[in-house]
């Protein structure tokens, strides 16, 4: 029997509210499979350790905010004494949600099950670091097909569990204008990943480097850094200013539905109603787009949203339930600070 293709129309996709990706490092690292590559002794493991420590404690890293949760570090070239030495040098606190392992199975030969089992025991798992990738490879030979096939299995696992898997890898000893061409192995490695980070020192042993970042879910970046030997961490020197997440449309919708409680109508009709709470010019297509893209977040503020087809076309349905308001305060996309109940216009 032929397995029929399961498809969705553009209309279905554009009217579906999906759960947004959670950035465990703001604008830089989210769910999926990622590669961190660098030359030997470039201190990429120190960077990986800092990332895990920061996520476990909810502290900023690389000049960006993090989402706190459990971190798992598979330090497969080390022993626990070396791990202890590094933690002491970084002045790390004894925390319960940062875990280490010095041995793990191979990809496709038990590693997937080990990570999945750990996730079941630690529901708030955010990141798994594999240091180094070669230690969990089942195939000795590197070709596009074998590289892609192995890593796509880890990528699918990351998606299924809603976590980030960060693979520490090496770069080749050559020169190239494109730093991502330096990643050792075939293009199947970077091709299968959701993002790649290449750490390149300005001069060998200088303690100054550029972290080249490219990914599907964030803007390309080049972070200029130096290694601070007092705290044994890479410090970003050109951290970008955080962009405002305020959204005029969603703020207006919040103010409107909080007073109206329930609304059913077309996007054009909703725009007309929103004139009672804002003087901003809002277009129907933007209202629809913003509601669909942020429907999951709106529910945190007690706003139920549906976009349904009826005989006269598509209508927007909004309902406010003040008793269900609750937000974790992170990744807010309605507005950074929602107006208080006494405010009636924006």
Secondary structure, DSSP 8 states (H G I E B T S, - for coil): ---------HHHHHT--------SBTTTB-SEEEEEEE-TTSSHHHHHHHHHHHHHHT--BTTB-B---EEEEEETT--HHHHHHHHHHTT----TTEEEES----TTTTHHHHHHHHHHH-TTEEEEEEE-GGGG-S-SS--HHHHHHHHHHHHHHHHHHT-EEEEEEEB-SS--SSGGGGBSS-HHHHHHSSEEEEEEESSTTSSEEEEEEEESSS--EEEEEEEETTTTEEEESS---------HHHHHHHHHHHHH-EEEE-HHHHHHHHTTT--S---HHHHHHHHHHHHHHHGGGTEEEEEEEETTEEEEEEEE-GGG----SSS--S-SS---TT----
